Amino acid sequence: MEVRSIDKVLIIGMTESGKTELAKHLLRTLIPRYVVYDCIGNFTALPGAYYYTDLASINWQNDKIVFQPFRTPDNEDTLEAICKLALERGQNRMFVCDELHGYQSFAHGGVPEMLNKLVKQGRNWGVGFIGATQRLTDINQTIRTSSKHIFLFFQQGKDLELIQESYGQDVSDAVAGLKRFEFIYLQLVLQSGEGGKMGYVWKKYPPLQLAKAL
């Protein structure tokens, strides 16, 4: 697997499923430059990272940046502000946002304006996106169907229906049968014999193969 700094990555899993550990593993092993919007303090102790609690104090010359607004009042305006800064100053860098379901815009089927711009147009500025959230239904269709890398931990109910609709019955069945820490990895590729159409290929990984999978 190769994850580039301009790629879009989705990680979907319930609390304690392993999604945040997977995101941190990506940062440690595949992503040399990043900025993490860490709203609840999940991304502590990343090797070589510089930690900030104030937007104005961020030194964008550093390759690895973690912004932790959980130490100060947190709201969607703060997310919008750092997305804008990431587009302006974070070239050739992955932007990481955990717990997307916690933002009001996502709860109503939308996306905050600047985050939407970063996700849709970030590659024009050399900025990629890793988004982690609990349920696939938290994510709008544009992000669901345009992400190059998708990691799915166990889902159920309406989320399985959406997985079937977005990625196929075989993927939905596989996700429904996952045990704790197991995950399905999907990659968006050019399909052979499909007239140049893009589509997803997938594989199931058990927990102990996490490092090998990446």
N, C-alpha and C positions, 0 to 999 in steps of 0.2 A: 504494500500500500504506500502511496505517496500523497501526502496532504500538503498542498501549496498554500502560501500565505494569502492568496486571493480566492481560495475555495470557500464554499459554504458547507457547513457541517451541522447536522442536527443530532442531538442525543436525547432520547426520550425514555424516561423511566420513573417509577414511583419512588417515594422516599426510601432510602437505604437499599436501592436496587443496584447501585454501583455506578450510576451515571456521572456523578461528580468525580469519582476516582478515575473513571475513564477519561474525562476531560483533562484532568491533571496529568494523566499518563501521556496524552497527546502533546501537552505543552512541554513535558520533560524530555520527550524523545523525538518529536517530529517538528515542533514549531520553535524556531530560534528567536523570533521576535513577536511579541504579543502585548496587548493591553487587556486586562481582565477587569470587568465591572463586577465586583464581588460584594453583593448587597447584604449577605448574611455571614460572611467570614468563612466560607468553605475552602478558600484557596490560600490557606496559610502555609508558610515554610516551603514555597517553591524555590528550588535552587537558583541563585543568581538574580532573583526578582527584587525589585525596589517597590516598597509599599508606601502608599499615600492615602491620606484622609481628606485632603483639600485639593480641589481641581487646580487651583492657581499655583500650587507648589510642585506639580508634576514636571519632571525633567524629561522631555521627550527625546533626549539624546540617549537615554537608557533603552536597551533592547527589550527588557522584560519588566513590565509595569503592572502592578496590581492596585487598583483603586477601590478602597473599602469605605463606602459611605455609611455602613452600618454603625460607624462610630460618630456619625453626625446625622441629622434628620434626613431621611431618604424619601424621595418621591420621583415621579416620572420626569419632572423637569431636570433632575440631576442626570438621569439616564440620557435624556436628549442632549444635554450639554456635553457629556463626554463622547457621545457619538459624533457630534459636530467637530470636536477637537480631534478625534481619531481620524476623521476624513481629512482634516486640514493638516495634521502633523504626523499621522501614524503610518505613512507610506511603507509598503512592504512589511506589513504587520497584521497579525490576526487579532480581531476584536472578539472577546469572549464575554457572553452574558449568561449568567446562571439564573435559574428560577424565573423564567419568562412568564409563567402563569400568574405571578404576583402583581403584574401591571394591569391597570384598569383597561387599557386599550385592547390588550389580548383577550381579556375577559369578555369583551363585546365584539370579538371577531376582527378586530383591527390590529394595527401596528403603530406605535409612536412614530411621529413624522420623520425625525432624523434617523431613527433605527431603520425605518422602512427604506430611506434613501441609502443608508449604509449597506443593507442587505441586497437591494436591487442594483445599486450602481457602484458599490465599493471597489470592485475590481478595476474600475476606471481610475481610482486613486491608489491602487495597489493594496487595498484593505480587504481581508477576508472576514468570515463570520463563523463562530461556533456558538450555537444556542442550545441550552439545556433546559428542559422543562419536564413536568411530570406526565403529561398526557398529549398524545398527538392532536387531540381536539383543541388544544391550546394554540395551535399553529395554523395560520391561514393557508389557503391553497397555494399561493404564490411561493411561499417558503417551502411547503411540503413537497412540491413537485419540481423544484429547481435546485435543491441541495445536492451537491455532488456526493457527499458521504452522509449516510444515515445509520445511526445505531439505535436499535429498538430493544429495550428490555421488556419484561412481561407487561402486557396490557390486557384489558378486558372490556366487555360491554360495547358502548358506542365507539370506543377507540379501535376495537377490532374491526368493526364495520367500516370505519374510515381507512384502516390499513388495507382491507380488502379492496375498497374503492380506488385507493391511490396506488397500491403496489401489487395487488393480486391475491387470490384466494390462498395460494400456496404459502405466501409470506404470512398472511393472517393466521393460518392454521399453525405455522411454526411458532409464531409469537405467543399464541394461546397456550402452547405446550412448554414454554420456557420455565425452567426452575430459577431459583434465586441466583443472581449474578451471571446467568447465561444471557447471551444477547445475539441478535441477528444484525449482520452488517450488510448494508446495501450500498452499491456504488453505481452512479449514473455513467453509462458508457454508450458508445455508438454501437447500435445493434447491427450485426451482420445480416444481410439479406432482407433488410427492412426499409430499403430506400433511403438510407441515411438518417433514420429516426433514432432518437435517444431513448434509452430505457434502462431499467435497473436490473442488475444481477445481484444475487445475495448468497450468503453463507451463514450457517449457525456456528457459534463458538461457545465452548464451555468455559467456565470461569478460569480454570487453570491454564488456558491457552491465551489469556488476555495479552500477555507480553509478546507471544509468538504471532498473534493476529496483527499486531501493530508494528 
